[in-house]
Amino acid sequence: MKKAPTIRTRKRGEKWYYSFEAGMIDGKRKQVAKGGFATEAAAKEAGMEAYVAWKHGNIGIVSERITLAEFLRNWLENAIRPNVKRRTYNNYRISIEHRTIPYLGDKVIQELRPLDIDQWMSTLAKKGLAKGTLATTKGVLSGALNYAIYPAELIVANPVLAIKIPRSAPRKVTKRTIITPDQLADILKAYPVGHKYRVPILLAYYTGMRAGEILGLEWGDIDLDNRTICVRHQIQKDDLSQLFYAETPKTESSHRDFYIDSQMASELKKWKTAQGANRMKRGEAYQLVYAGSDSFLFSLPVSENCPAGATHKDLVCTDKTGLFIKYPSFALMLRKLGLNSHSFRHTHTTELAEHGALPIDIAARLGHHDATMVNKLYAHDTEAMKQATVQIIESRIVHKQ
C-alpha cells in the first residue's frame, strides 16, 4: 500500500502555507511550498493538488484515476506543446482528438489493456486509414503512455508496445514521377520568365528543396555571386486556423547550405529584376509580407509602416502584387501537370545518383536526417563534395536541357 503524502501546513501572520517533500536533488531534500491561503483547510487541499500534480509530471493532473482523454489533453498541452514545432503539435492534436479519444477516451488510463489497443487499431484499419497514419497514431499514444509510466507514475506498463498494425491496412504510396528534361522544357514554356510559378518550379527541379522551404526562401538566404543557398526558413499551413506561418526547417539537418548551378543563378537574377519591376509598377500599392510575433504571415501595402513586433519577409516566391505564394495553389498547379512536389525532389535525387554524386552529399543537400552524422565523419571532404555535386548539375544535368 502506498504511503499517503505528508502535507504540512503552518500559519504565518494571517495566512496559511503548505509544504511537502519533493525528493532529493544533488543530495539535498527539495521542498515545494506555497502560501497565501485564508484557512488551514484551503492550504491543505491546495497542497494535496500540488503534490499530485508534481508526482504526475506537472502536466495538470490532480487525480489518481483519470480518463485517457483527460490525460492525453493535459500531456499534449503541458509536456508536448512547449517543446515541439507548431506543425508537430497540430499533428499530435489531430491524432489525439480525431483518431484516439473518440474510440478510447472514456477508458480510465489504469484500465487500458492491450486488447483495447488491438481493437482500436483494427477499427481504424477498417475505416481505411493507411499504415503510415496508423503507425503515427499508435506512436503518439505510445509516447503519451510512456510518459504516464514515468514521470507521471500513473501506470506500470505500456499496453501499446506489443500491438502490431493490422496487415489489412492499406499502404498509401506517394506517387513519384521522374521528370524528364523534355517535360521540364514544356513546363517552362507554359511558365515563362516573370511568371510567379517559374522560379518555384526551377528551385524544386535543380535543388530538390522541400516545397515549404522553397516558398519560405528569402533573398537574404541566397548569395548570387557565390551561387549558394542557405535553407533557414519555411512556410507552413496551420491546420487548425487555416493560416500560414513562418517556421524554421523541420530538423537540425534541414538547416543547410549548398551550391546552385549557373543556370539557376541566372534565373534567380532575372526574377529578382522582374520582382523589382513589379514593385515599381504598383508603387505604394505593392504588398509587403510580414510575420507577426506569433509567426503568422500577413501583408500590407508599401504605403503602410511595419507593425510593432512584426518582421518583414523578403520572400523570393511572390506573385506580381507582392503576395506570397501559398502551397495549396502551387500544389494544384502541379496536379494539373500530373506532378507533385515529391516528383521534383525524387527527380533531383535520381539525377544526382545516376551521374555519380556521393550518397553522403545527396543526403546533406536534401536535408535528410542522417546528414549531420555523415558530415561529422567526412567533414574534411564537405566542401569538395559540394563542389563536385554542383559540377555534376552544371555539366551533365543543365546541359541536357
C-alpha positions as CSV (number, residue, x, y, z in Angstrom):
1,M,0.0,0.0,0.0
2,K,1.3,3.4,-0.9
3,K,2.1,5.7,1.9
4,A,0.0,8.9,1.9
5,P,1.9,12.1,1.3
6,T,2.7,14.3,4.2
7,I,1.3,17.8,3.5
8,R,2.5,20.2,6.2
9,T,0.6,23.4,7.0
10,R,1.5,26.3,9.1
11,K,0.3,29.8,9.7
12,R,2.3,33.0,9.1
13,G,0.6,36.1,10.3
14,E,-3.0,35.9,8.9
15,K,-2.3,33.4,6.0
16,W,-1.7,29.7,5.8
17,Y,1.1,27.9,3.9
18,Y,1.6,24.3,2.7
19,S,4.8,22.3,2.0
20,F,5.8,18.8,1.1
21,E,8.9,16.8,0.3
22,A,9.7,16.6,-3.5
23,G,12.6,14.1,-3.4
24,M,16.3,14.6,-3.4
25,I,18.2,16.8,-5.8
26,D,22.0,16.9,-5.7
27,G,21.9,15.1,-2.3
28,K,19.6,17.7,-0.8
29,R,16.0,17.4,0.1
30,K,13.7,19.6,-2.1
31,Q,10.6,21.1,-0.7
32,V,7.6,22.6,-2.5
33,A,5.9,25.3,-0.6
34,K,3.2,28.0,-1.2
35,G,1.3,30.4,1.0
36,G,-1.4,33.0,0.9
37,F,-4.4,30.8,1.9
38,A,-7.1,32.1,4.1
39,T,-7.7,28.9,6.0
40,E,-5.7,25.8,7.0
41,A,-8.2,23.6,5.1
42,A,-7.7,25.6,1.9
43,A,-3.9,25.3,2.3
44,K,-4.2,21.5,2.9
45,E,-6.4,21.0,-0.2
46,A,-4.1,23.1,-2.4
47,G,-1.1,21.2,-1.1
48,M,-2.7,17.8,-2.0
49,E,-3.5,19.0,-5.5
50,A,0.0,20.4,-5.9
51,Y,1.6,17.1,-4.7
52,V,-0.4,15.0,-7.1
53,A,0.4,17.5,-10.0
54,W,4.1,17.3,-9.1
55,K,4.0,13.5,-8.8
56,H,2.4,13.2,-12.2
57,G,5.0,15.2,-14.1
58,N,3.5,18.6,-13.7
59,I,1.1,18.3,-16.6
60,G,-2.0,19.5,-14.7
61,I,-3.3,16.1,-13.5
62,V,-4.7,16.3,-10.0
63,S,-6.4,12.9,-9.7
64,E,-5.0,9.3,-9.4
65,R,-7.7,7.8,-11.7
66,I,-8.4,9.8,-14.8
67,T,-9.7,9.0,-18.3
68,L,-7.3,8.7,-21.2
69,A,-8.9,11.7,-22.8
70,E,-8.1,13.9,-19.8
71,F,-4.6,12.6,-19.6
72,L,-3.8,13.0,-23.3
73,R,-5.1,16.6,-23.4
74,N,-3.0,17.5,-20.4
75,W,0.1,15.7,-21.7
76,L,-0.3,17.4,-25.1
77,E,-0.7,21.0,-23.8
78,N,1.9,20.8,-20.9
79,A,4.5,18.2,-21.9
80,I,4.5,18.4,-25.7
81,R,3.4,21.9,-26.9
82,P,6.2,23.8,-25.2
83,N,8.8,21.5,-26.8
84,V,7.9,21.0,-30.4
85,K,7.2,23.0,-33.5
86,R,3.7,24.2,-34.3
87,R,3.1,21.7,-37.1
88,T,4.2,18.8,-34.9
89,Y,1.8,20.0,-32.1
90,N,-1.0,20.2,-34.6
91,N,-0.4,16.7,-36.0
92,Y,-0.4,15.3,-32.4
93,R,-3.6,17.2,-31.6
94,I,-5.4,15.9,-34.7
95,S,-4.2,12.3,-34.0
96,I,-5.4,12.6,-30.4
97,E,-8.7,14.4,-31.0
98,H,-9.8,12.6,-34.2
99,R,-8.3,9.2,-34.1
100,T,-7.8,8.3,-30.4
101,I,-10.2,10.0,-28.0
102,P,-13.3,9.1,-30.0
103,Y,-12.5,5.4,-29.5
104,L,-10.5,5.2,-26.2
105,G,-11.1,8.5,-24.5
106,D,-13.6,7.2,-21.9
107,K,-11.3,4.5,-20.7
108,V,-9.7,5.0,-17.3
109,I,-6.0,5.1,-18.0
110,Q,-5.1,2.4,-15.4
111,E,-7.7,0.1,-17.0
112,L,-6.5,0.4,-20.6
113,R,-5.5,-3.1,-21.9
114,P,-3.6,-4.4,-25.0
115,L,-6.9,-5.9,-26.2
116,D,-8.4,-2.3,-26.3
117,I,-5.4,-1.1,-28.4
118,D,-5.7,-4.1,-30.7
119,Q,-9.4,-3.5,-31.3
120,W,-8.8,0.2,-31.8
121,M,-6.2,-0.4,-34.4
122,S,-8.5,-2.8,-36.2
123,T,-11.3,-0.3,-36.2
124,L,-9.1,2.4,-37.7
125,A,-7.8,0.0,-40.4
126,K,-11.4,-0.9,-41.3
127,K,-12.1,2.8,-41.8
128,G,-9.4,2.8,-44.5
129,L,-6.6,4.6,-42.6
130,A,-3.2,3.9,-44.2
131,K,-0.4,2.0,-42.5
132,G,1.6,5.2,-42.2
133,T,-1.2,7.1,-40.5
134,L,-1.9,4.1,-38.1
135,A,1.8,4.0,-37.3
136,T,1.9,7.7,-36.5
137,T,-1.3,7.5,-34.4
138,K,-0.1,4.5,-32.5
139,G,3.3,6.2,-31.9
140,V,1.6,9.3,-30.4
141,L,-0.4,7.2,-27.9
142,S,2.6,5.0,-27.1
143,G,4.7,8.1,-26.3
144,A,2.0,9.5,-24.1
145,L,1.6,6.3,-22.2
146,N,5.4,6.1,-21.7
147,Y,5.1,9.5,-20.0
148,A,2.2,8.0,-17.9
149,I,4.7,5.4,-16.7
150,Y,7.4,7.9,-15.9
151,P,7.5,10.6,-14.7
152,A,3.7,10.6,-14.1
153,E,3.7,7.2,-12.4
154,L,0.1,6.6,-13.3
155,I,0.6,3.1,-14.8
156,V,3.3,0.5,-14.7
157,A,3.3,-0.9,-18.3
158,N,2.5,0.4,-21.8
159,P,-0.3,-1.6,-23.4
160,V,0.6,-0.3,-26.9
161,L,4.0,-1.8,-27.2
162,A,3.1,-5.4,-28.2
163,I,0.3,-4.5,-30.6
164,K,1.0,-4.5,-34.4
165,I,-0.6,-2.6,-37.1
166,P,-3.2,-4.8,-39.0
167,R,-2.0,-6.2,-42.2
168,S,-5.3,-5.3,-43.8
169,A,-4.5,-1.6,-43.5
170,P,-3.8,-0.1,-47.0
171,R,-0.4,1.3,-47.8
172,K,-0.5,4.9,-49.1
173,V,2.2,5.4,-51.6
174,T,3.1,8.9,-52.7
175,K,3.5,8.9,-56.5
176,R,7.0,10.0,-57.5
177,T,7.4,10.6,-61.2
178,I,10.8,11.2,-62.8
179,I,10.6,14.4,-64.7
180,T,12.5,14.3,-68.0
181,P,14.4,17.3,-69.5
182,D,11.8,17.4,-72.3
183,Q,8.9,17.6,-69.8
184,L,10.7,20.3,-67.9
185,A,11.2,22.3,-71.1
186,D,7.5,22.0,-71.8
187,I,6.6,23.2,-68.3
188,L,8.9,26.2,-68.5
189,K,7.3,27.2,-71.8
190,A,4.0,27.4,-70.0
191,Y,5.6,29.4,-67.2
192,P,8.0,31.9,-68.9
193,V,10.3,34.4,-67.2
194,G,8.3,36.7,-64.9
195,H,5.6,34.1,-64.1
196,K,5.1,33.5,-60.3
197,Y,5.5,29.7,-60.7
198,R,8.6,29.6,-62.8
199,V,11.2,30.1,-60.0
200,P,9.5,27.6,-57.6
201,I,9.5,25.0,-60.3
202,L,13.1,25.6,-61.1
203,L,14.2,25.5,-57.5
204,A,12.3,22.3,-57.0
205,Y,14.0,20.7,-60.0
206,Y,17.5,22.0,-59.6
207,T,17.8,21.9,-55.7
208,G,15.4,19.2,-54.5
209,M,14.3,21.6,-51.7
210,R,11.0,20.8,-49.9
211,A,8.0,22.9,-51.1
212,G,7.7,24.7,-47.7
213,E,11.4,25.6,-47.9
214,I,11.1,26.9,-51.5
215,L,8.1,29.1,-50.6
216,G,9.8,30.3,-47.4
217,L,13.1,31.2,-49.2
218,E,14.2,34.8,-48.7
219,W,16.6,36.8,-50.8
220,G,18.9,37.1,-47.7
221,D,19.3,33.3,-47.9
222,I,20.8,33.5,-51.4
223,D,24.3,34.6,-52.4
224,L,24.0,35.0,-56.2
225,D,27.7,35.9,-56.6
226,N,28.9,32.8,-54.9
227,R,25.9,30.8,-56.1
228,T,24.8,29.4,-52.7
229,I,21.5,28.9,-51.0
230,C,21.1,28.7,-47.2
231,V,18.0,26.9,-46.1
232,R,16.9,28.7,-42.9
233,H,13.1,29.2,-43.3
234,Q,10.0,27.6,-44.5
235,I,6.3,28.4,-44.7
236,Q,3.7,26.0,-43.3
237,K,-0.1,26.0,-43.0
238,D,-1.7,25.8,-39.6
239,D,-4.4,23.1,-40.0
240,L,-6.4,24.5,-37.0
241,S,-6.6,28.1,-38.1
242,Q,-6.0,27.6,-41.8
243,L,-3.5,30.4,-41.7
244,F,0.1,30.3,-42.9
245,Y,3.1,30.9,-40.7
246,A,6.9,31.2,-41.0
247,E,8.9,28.5,-39.3
248,T,12.5,27.2,-39.2
249,P,13.2,24.0,-41.1
250,K,11.8,20.7,-39.6
251,T,15.0,19.3,-38.3
252,E,18.5,20.3,-37.4
253,S,19.9,18.7,-40.5
254,S,17.4,20.6,-42.6
255,H,19.3,23.8,-41.8
256,R,21.8,23.5,-44.6
257,D,23.6,25.3,-47.4
258,F,24.6,24.2,-50.9
259,Y,25.7,25.4,-54.3
260,I,23.5,26.1,-57.2
261,D,24.4,25.9,-60.9
262,S,24.9,28.9,-63.2
263,Q,21.5,28.5,-64.9
264,M,19.6,28.5,-61.6
265,A,21.6,31.6,-60.5
266,S,20.8,33.3,-63.9
267,E,17.0,32.5,-63.5
268,L,17.1,34.0,-59.9
269,K,18.7,37.2,-61.2
270,K,16.1,37.5,-63.9
271,W,13.3,37.0,-61.4
272,K,14.8,39.5,-58.9
273,T,14.8,42.1,-61.7
274,A,11.2,41.2,-62.6
275,Q,10.1,41.3,-59.0
276,G,11.6,44.8,-58.7
277,A,9.8,45.9,-61.8
278,N,6.5,44.7,-60.4
279,R,7.1,46.7,-57.3
280,M,7.9,49.8,-59.3
281,K,4.8,49.4,-61.4
282,R,2.5,49.1,-58.5
283,G,4.2,51.7,-56.3
284,E,2.7,52.1,-52.9
285,A,0.0,49.5,-53.6
286,Y,2.6,46.8,-53.8
287,Q,2.3,44.3,-51.0
288,L,5.0,43.5,-48.5
289,V,4.8,40.3,-46.5
290,Y,5.3,40.2,-42.7
291,A,5.4,37.6,-39.9
292,G,3.7,38.7,-36.7
293,S,5.0,38.0,-33.3
294,D,3.0,34.7,-33.5
295,S,4.8,33.9,-36.8
296,F,1.6,34.1,-38.8
297,L,2.0,35.8,-42.2
298,F,0.1,38.8,-43.4
299,S,0.6,41.5,-46.0
300,L,0.3,45.3,-46.1
301,P,0.9,47.8,-48.9
302,V,4.2,49.6,-49.1
303,S,2.4,52.8,-48.1
304,E,1.8,51.3,-44.5
305,N,4.5,51.0,-41.9
306,C,5.7,47.7,-40.5
307,P,3.6,47.0,-37.4
308,A,5.2,46.7,-34.0
309,G,6.6,43.3,-33.3
310,A,6.3,42.2,-37.0
311,T,9.2,41.1,-39.2
312,H,9.5,41.8,-42.9
313,K,9.8,38.7,-45.0
314,D,11.7,39.4,-48.2
315,L,10.4,36.4,-50.0
316,V,11.8,35.1,-53.3
317,C,8.5,33.5,-54.4
318,T,5.8,36.1,-54.7
319,D,3.2,37.0,-57.3
320,K,3.1,40.2,-59.3
321,T,1.4,42.1,-56.5
322,G,4.0,41.0,-53.9
323,L,1.8,38.5,-52.1
324,F,3.5,35.2,-51.0
325,I,2.7,32.0,-52.9
326,K,0.5,29.6,-50.9
327,Y,1.3,25.9,-51.1
328,P,-2.3,24.8,-52.0
329,S,-2.3,26.9,-55.2
330,F,1.2,25.7,-56.1
331,A,0.2,22.1,-55.5
332,L,-2.9,22.5,-57.5
333,M,-0.8,23.8,-60.4
334,L,1.4,20.7,-60.2
335,R,-1.5,18.3,-60.0
336,K,-2.8,19.7,-63.3
337,L,0.5,18.7,-64.8
338,G,0.2,15.2,-63.3
339,L,3.0,16.0,-60.8
340,N,3.6,16.9,-57.1
341,S,6.4,18.4,-55.1
342,H,7.8,14.9,-54.4
343,S,8.2,14.3,-58.1
344,F,10.8,17.1,-58.3
345,R,12.7,16.0,-55.2
346,H,12.7,12.4,-56.4
347,T,13.9,13.5,-59.8
348,H,16.7,15.6,-58.4
349,T,17.9,12.8,-56.2
350,T,17.8,10.3,-59.0
351,E,19.7,12.6,-61.4
352,L,22.5,13.1,-58.9
353,A,22.8,9.4,-58.1
354,E,22.8,8.4,-61.7
355,H,25.6,10.8,-62.5
356,G,27.8,9.8,-59.7
357,A,27.2,12.2,-56.8
358,L,28.1,10.6,-53.5
359,P,25.1,9.5,-51.4
360,I,26.6,11.4,-48.4
361,D,26.4,14.7,-50.3
362,I,23.0,13.9,-51.7
363,A,21.7,13.4,-48.2
364,A,23.2,16.6,-46.9
365,R,22.0,18.6,-49.9
366,L,18.4,17.3,-49.4
367,G,18.5,17.8,-45.6
368,H,18.0,14.2,-44.7
369,H,18.1,13.3,-41.0
370,D,21.4,11.4,-41.3
371,A,23.3,14.2,-42.9
372,T,24.6,15.6,-39.6
373,M,26.2,12.3,-38.7
374,V,27.7,11.9,-42.2
375,N,29.2,15.4,-42.2
376,K,30.9,14.7,-38.9
377,L,32.5,11.7,-40.3
378,Y,33.5,13.3,-43.6
379,A,34.0,17.0,-42.5
380,H,37.3,17.3,-44.3
381,D,35.6,16.4,-47.6
382,T,32.4,18.5,-47.3
383,E,33.5,21.5,-49.4
384,A,34.9,19.2,-52.1
385,M,31.7,17.2,-52.1
386,K,29.5,20.3,-52.5
387,Q,31.7,21.5,-55.4
388,A,31.6,18.1,-57.1
389,T,27.8,17.9,-56.9
390,V,27.3,21.3,-58.4
391,Q,29.7,20.4,-61.2
392,I,27.5,17.4,-62.0
393,I,24.5,19.7,-62.3
394,E,26.4,22.2,-64.3
395,S,28.0,19.8,-66.9
396,R,25.6,16.9,-67.1
397,I,22.2,17.9,-66.0
398,V,21.8,21.5,-67.0
399,H,23.3,20.9,-70.5
400,K,20.9,18.1,-71.2
401,Q,18.1,20.8,-71.5
